[in-house]
Amino acid sequence: MRRFLSWFLGAIPRAPKRAGLLMRLYYVWGEYFTYPGRACAALFLFSIFAGAFAGFWAAWVFSGFVFLFFLSLVPSLFLTAKKTKVSGTISRVEHATEGENAYVSVHLQAGTAIDCVWASCSRMDPSLAGENSPEIRGLPAGGTGELRACIRTRFRGAYRIPKVSLTFPEIKGMLCYPFKVGEAELLVYPRPKKLVAFPFLTAGQSGLAFVPLLMSNFMRGLDFAGVREYREGDSLRDLYYRAFARYGRPFTKEFEGERGAGVVLVLDTRARNLREKSLLEPMIRLAAGIGMWLLDRGILGRLFVCDDEFSLAGADGANVLLETLARIPRAEIYTRDKHARDKHAREKNARDPKKTSREPELWSPAARPMGPVLRVGLFAAVDPLVNKQVVVCDKPAESRDDTLFVPAENLDAGEVSL
């Protein structure tokens, strides 16, 4: 219950879909006021309330002086915006794992002499907190510099950074003017659960299809690809003696693997109720750990999220896996588009004409998988294409030969054994 309430409170939207008047005032407050300027503006508002409700005449006098002071800052800010010539580009976005810090690097080139400048990221999702980069002072005309702004992350996801800016303070240090450099996309990867052991994969009658994949010589093709350093579990008959004699450490022959061979990992993100939606994030972390376990053994052949396949060929499998999981939308309390349908819905229902629309739809890939299928989901599904499935649930349940129920409370530990 505690986990559900925590998810429910976190799923409440913290920002409107469209920025209204109050949000625009908040943007002005965060982008055009420095810390001393915010303190002065807050004291100005406090003086107005003190004069209006307490009848303190000195508060009105003070607020009048502060108001005139801010009016004098407007020409200074205008001259700062017009006289400063600068160009910048976003050179790098360093993605991060949830709970860690991400960084956005901005390369700048000064057209005029610059006294002070820093980089900032604003108008982001409320779960992200931006920190200004360290300042660069005394940059001459024609000089270049590199600024690195920090973003503190909390949750997994693919976030849009609408405004990456180079910010210049006016001469009195109360206001600042942001020059927009561009937009960026930030990926916050899920934190994979470390899988210590996975005996369920090869257990029972349904695990016979996975047993050959864990043999060291199963992925061998006919073409010799090269050599690599020996790893624990490699077959001794594949040792390459020439490289061993030359470098003084063991090397193993590598052969071309068959295309598409390996375990087909299917991540089913569908949820039938709010309680299952609250378990989406633990399920994604577990799926990341399972995917890493399969990649370490070189037996992850294909990756699916529902019916959509993501290619692992010619790329770093770990990066593709984490990026794919990061782009999965977070579970919402309600579905905003009630008329949205999956593009393969009719094909999936056509397998069983007696199935009603309320029952979960079957997995329907565009191409029939050639290898054994491992499904990770939030509920148990009866699908003829699936060999084994791991289900994340809120309460302990009795597992079957082809279905393993994992309580979410067991995933709170750093290491997991399935």
Secondary structure, 3 states (H helix, E strand, C coil): CHHHHHHHHHHCCCCCCCCCHHHHHHHHHHHHECHHHHHHHHHHHHHHHHHHHCCCHHHHHHHHHHHHHHHHHHHHHHHHHHHCCEEEEEEEEECEECCCEEEEEEEEEECCCEEEEEEEEECCCCCCEEECCCCEEEECCCCEEEEEEEEECCCCEEEEEEEEEEEEECCCCCEEEEEEEEEEEEEEECCCCEEEECHHHHCCHHHHHCHHHHCCCCCCCCCEEEEEECCCCCCHHHECHHHHHHHCCCEEEEECCCCCCCEEEEECCCCCCHHHHCCHHHHHHHHHHHHHHHHHCCCEEEEEECCEEECCCCCCHHHHHHHHHHCCCCCCCCCCCCCCCCCCHHHHHCCCCCCCCCCCCCCCCCCCCCCCEEEEECCCCCCCCCCEEEEEECCCCCCCCCEEEEEHHHHHCCEEEC
